[in-house]
Amino acid sequence: MADKKTEGAVNTPGKGIWENNFDPRIRSIPSYLPGEKGSSFGLMRGYMVTAFPKGGSSKSNKFYSLNFLYNPSAVSVNHSTDAANQVMPPYTRSDLDEGVPLVAAGGTLTFQLLFDRTYEMSDPTKFSTIEGTYGVMADIHVLYNLVGINTAQDAQATGTDEAPTSGSVVGIMQMSPVWIRFGQARKSFSDQLPNMSRMKYFGYVSSIGITYAHFSQRMMPTRCAVDLSVTLMSSYGWV
């Protein structure tokens, strides 16, 4: 759980929060799914998760997961063909070719997410947590980890010292494959449609736009809107 981490974890590139979680008070939106047995299951929320684990050792390998506080009000999907960049379907490939095509599939996905940490930043019992200290920057931290911006890298210092030194620097955005899921089908129909037809997408985040709003007295953002653009890829070999 993210709120069990110390605030110093945010200062460590590539580490810190693996999954963002929210205050129960803002998640308690009652909802009922027609056709399901039992009591209310609550509102289904989407998420983004890395396609492969991150970490320096086998014990630390984990999947970064960005949970949606609010599902986007609009999702835009575009598909197109590119004669210069086609993914060969499995039935046209040799049985000896076991490679996984890591190229774009001629599609884009765009949507906007909203994050709100009002409860955490106004609750004295949450002040010692990452969310209560940094607000929505805790969610952005997970997003940066997910796309590789928070990757720890060694860089030679450019100072006047005769001997070069190295240290951790914030990296650049990378083409890191992710799964994006918006909805959840009823259990009896969960496998009736392929991934993309049921709003489950595979690709890499190609652009991010962040707008911070409602700052605390320490200029920590309480809310933010995130515009995301995703280049879709073939999920062949990943499912």
C-alpha positions as CSV (number, residue, x, y, z in Angstrom):
1,M,0.0,0.0,0.0
2,A,1.3,3.4,-0.9
3,D,0.4,5.1,2.3
4,K,2.7,2.9,4.3
5,K,5.8,4.3,2.5
6,T,7.9,7.1,4.0
7,E,8.0,10.4,2.1
8,G,11.7,9.9,1.4
9,A,10.8,7.1,-1.1
10,V,9.7,9.7,-3.6
11,N,13.2,11.0,-3.8
12,T,14.5,7.7,-5.1
13,P,14.3,7.4,-8.9
14,G,12.7,4.1,-10.0
15,K,11.6,3.2,-6.5
16,G,9.1,4.4,-3.9
17,I,5.5,3.7,-4.8
18,W,4.6,0.8,-7.0
19,E,0.9,1.3,-6.9
20,N,-1.2,4.3,-6.0
21,N,-4.1,3.9,-3.7
22,F,-6.8,6.3,-2.5
23,D,-8.6,7.3,0.7
24,P,-11.6,5.1,1.3
25,R,-13.8,8.2,1.7
26,I,-13.3,9.3,-1.9
27,R,-13.6,5.7,-3.2
28,S,-17.0,5.0,-1.5
29,I,-19.2,5.6,-4.6
30,P,-22.0,3.0,-4.4
31,S,-22.9,1.2,-7.5
32,Y,-24.6,-2.0,-8.5
33,L,-23.8,-4.1,-11.5
34,P,-27.0,-5.5,-13.1
35,G,-27.0,-9.2,-13.7
36,E,-24.5,-10.0,-10.9
37,K,-25.5,-11.9,-7.8
38,G,-24.7,-10.6,-4.4
39,S,-24.4,-7.1,-2.9
40,S,-22.9,-4.0,-4.5
41,F,-19.4,-4.4,-5.9
42,G,-18.7,-0.7,-6.0
43,L,-17.6,1.3,-9.0
44,M,-15.2,-0.5,-11.3
45,R,-12.1,1.6,-12.0
46,G,-9.6,1.3,-14.8
47,Y,-5.9,1.0,-14.4
48,M,-2.5,1.0,-16.3
49,V,0.1,-1.6,-15.5
50,T,3.5,-2.4,-17.0
51,A,3.7,-5.4,-19.3
52,F,6.8,-6.7,-17.6
53,P,8.2,-6.3,-14.1
54,K,10.7,-3.6,-13.2
55,G,13.5,-3.9,-10.7
56,G,17.2,-4.6,-10.2
57,S,16.9,-8.1,-8.8
58,S,14.4,-10.9,-9.0
59,K,13.2,-10.2,-5.5
60,S,12.5,-6.5,-6.2
61,N,10.8,-7.1,-9.6
62,K,7.3,-5.7,-9.5
63,F,4.7,-4.4,-11.9
64,Y,4.1,-0.7,-11.7
65,S,0.3,-0.1,-11.6
66,L,-1.4,3.3,-11.9
67,N,-5.0,3.1,-10.6
68,F,-7.6,5.5,-11.9
69,L,-9.4,7.5,-9.2
70,Y,-12.1,8.6,-11.7
71,N,-12.7,6.7,-15.0
72,P,-12.3,9.1,-18.0
73,S,-15.4,10.7,-19.3
74,A,-14.2,10.2,-22.9
75,V,-11.9,7.7,-24.6
76,S,-10.7,8.3,-28.1
77,V,-9.4,5.4,-30.2
78,N,-8.1,5.7,-33.7
79,H,-6.9,3.0,-36.1
80,S,-5.0,3.4,-39.3
81,T,-2.8,1.4,-41.7
82,D,0.9,2.1,-42.4
83,A,2.4,0.3,-45.4
84,A,5.9,1.0,-44.2
85,N,5.3,-0.4,-40.7
86,Q,3.2,-3.5,-40.7
87,V,3.1,-6.3,-38.1
88,M,3.0,-9.7,-39.8
89,P,0.2,-11.9,-38.4
90,P,1.2,-15.2,-36.8
91,Y,-0.2,-17.3,-39.6
92,T,2.2,-15.7,-42.2
93,R,5.4,-16.3,-40.1
94,S,7.6,-19.3,-39.9
95,D,7.3,-21.7,-37.0
96,L,11.0,-21.1,-36.3
97,D,10.4,-17.3,-35.8
98,E,9.6,-16.9,-32.1
99,G,10.3,-13.2,-32.0
100,V,7.8,-10.8,-30.6
101,P,7.1,-7.7,-32.8
102,L,7.7,-4.6,-30.8
103,V,6.3,-2.1,-33.3
104,A,3.3,0.1,-33.5
105,A,0.1,-1.4,-34.7
106,G,-1.3,1.7,-36.5
107,G,-3.5,2.9,-33.7
108,T,-3.7,5.6,-31.0
109,L,-5.5,5.9,-27.7
110,T,-6.1,9.2,-25.9
111,F,-7.9,9.9,-22.7
112,Q,-7.7,12.2,-19.6
113,L,-7.4,11.2,-15.9
114,L,-8.2,13.3,-12.8
115,F,-6.5,12.8,-9.4
116,D,-7.6,14.4,-6.1
117,R,-5.8,14.1,-2.8
118,T,-7.9,16.5,-0.8
119,Y,-8.7,14.0,1.9
120,E,-5.1,13.0,2.4
121,M,-3.7,16.5,2.5
122,S,-6.4,17.8,4.9
123,D,-6.3,14.9,7.3
124,P,-3.7,15.2,10.1
125,T,-3.5,11.5,10.4
126,K,-2.2,11.4,6.8
127,F,0.4,14.1,7.0
128,S,3.2,11.6,7.5
129,T,2.4,9.7,4.3
130,I,3.5,10.4,0.8
131,E,0.0,11.3,-0.3
132,G,-0.5,13.7,2.6
133,T,2.9,15.3,1.9
134,Y,3.1,15.5,-1.8
135,G,-0.5,15.3,-2.9
136,V,-1.1,14.2,-6.4
137,M,2.6,14.1,-7.1
138,A,2.4,10.7,-5.5
139,D,0.2,9.5,-8.4
140,I,2.5,11.3,-11.0
141,H,5.4,9.5,-9.3
142,V,3.8,6.1,-10.2
143,L,3.2,7.3,-13.7
144,Y,6.8,8.5,-14.1
145,N,8.0,5.1,-12.9
146,L,5.6,3.4,-15.3
147,V,7.0,5.2,-18.4
148,G,10.7,5.1,-17.2
149,I,11.1,8.8,-16.4
150,N,12.1,7.8,-12.8
151,T,14.8,5.4,-13.9
152,A,18.0,5.6,-12.0
153,Q,20.9,6.2,-14.3
154,D,24.7,6.7,-13.8
155,A,25.9,10.0,-15.3
156,Q,29.4,11.4,-15.4
157,A,29.6,14.7,-13.5
158,T,30.6,17.8,-15.5
159,G,32.3,19.6,-12.6
160,T,35.9,20.8,-12.3
161,D,37.1,17.7,-10.4
162,E,39.9,15.8,-12.1
163,A,38.3,12.4,-11.3
164,P,34.8,11.9,-12.8
165,T,32.0,11.1,-10.4
166,S,28.7,9.4,-11.0
167,G,25.3,9.6,-9.5
168,S,21.6,9.0,-10.0
169,V,19.8,11.3,-12.5
170,V,16.2,11.4,-13.6
171,G,15.9,9.6,-16.9
172,I,13.9,10.4,-20.1
173,M,10.5,9.0,-21.1
174,Q,10.8,5.5,-22.5
175,M,8.8,3.2,-24.8
176,S,7.7,0.9,-22.0
177,P,4.8,-1.5,-23.0
178,V,1.8,-1.2,-20.7
179,W,-1.7,-2.7,-20.5
180,I,-4.6,-0.3,-20.1
181,R,-7.9,-1.5,-19.0
182,F,-11.1,0.6,-18.7
183,G,-13.9,-1.9,-18.0
184,Q,-14.7,-5.3,-16.6
185,A,-17.2,-7.6,-18.2
186,R,-19.5,-9.9,-16.3
187,K,-17.8,-13.1,-15.4
188,S,-19.8,-15.3,-17.7
189,F,-18.9,-13.0,-20.7
190,S,-15.3,-12.2,-19.8
191,D,-13.8,-14.0,-22.7
192,Q,-16.3,-13.5,-25.4
193,L,-14.5,-10.6,-27.0
194,P,-10.8,-10.0,-27.8
195,N,-8.8,-7.6,-25.7
196,M,-9.2,-4.4,-27.7
197,S,-12.9,-5.0,-28.4
198,R,-13.6,-4.9,-24.7
199,M,-11.5,-1.7,-24.0
200,K,-8.3,-3.4,-23.0
201,Y,-5.4,-2.0,-24.8
202,F,-1.7,-2.7,-25.2
203,G,0.9,-0.2,-26.2
204,Y,3.3,2.5,-24.9
205,V,2.6,6.0,-23.6
206,S,3.8,8.4,-26.3
207,S,2.9,11.7,-24.6
208,I,1.9,13.0,-21.2
209,G,0.4,16.4,-20.3
210,I,0.0,17.3,-16.7
211,T,-2.0,20.3,-15.2
212,Y,-1.6,20.8,-11.5
213,A,-4.3,22.7,-9.6
214,H,-5.4,23.6,-6.1
215,F,-2.1,24.0,-4.2
216,S,-1.5,23.8,-0.5
217,Q,0.2,26.5,1.5
218,R,3.5,24.6,0.8
219,M,2.7,24.6,-3.0
220,M,2.0,20.9,-3.1
221,P,-0.7,20.2,-5.7
222,T,-3.9,18.7,-4.4
223,R,-5.5,18.0,-7.8
224,C,-4.2,17.4,-11.3
225,A,-5.5,16.5,-14.8
226,V,-3.4,14.2,-16.9
227,D,-3.7,14.0,-20.7
228,L,-2.4,10.7,-22.0
229,S,-1.7,9.6,-25.6
230,V,-0.9,5.9,-26.2
231,T,0.5,4.3,-29.3
232,L,-1.1,0.9,-29.7
233,M,1.0,-2.2,-30.3
234,S,0.3,-5.8,-31.3
235,S,-0.2,-7.9,-28.2
236,Y,0.9,-11.0,-30.0
237,G,3.4,-12.8,-27.7
238,W,2.3,-10.9,-24.6
239,V,-1.0,-12.6,-23.9
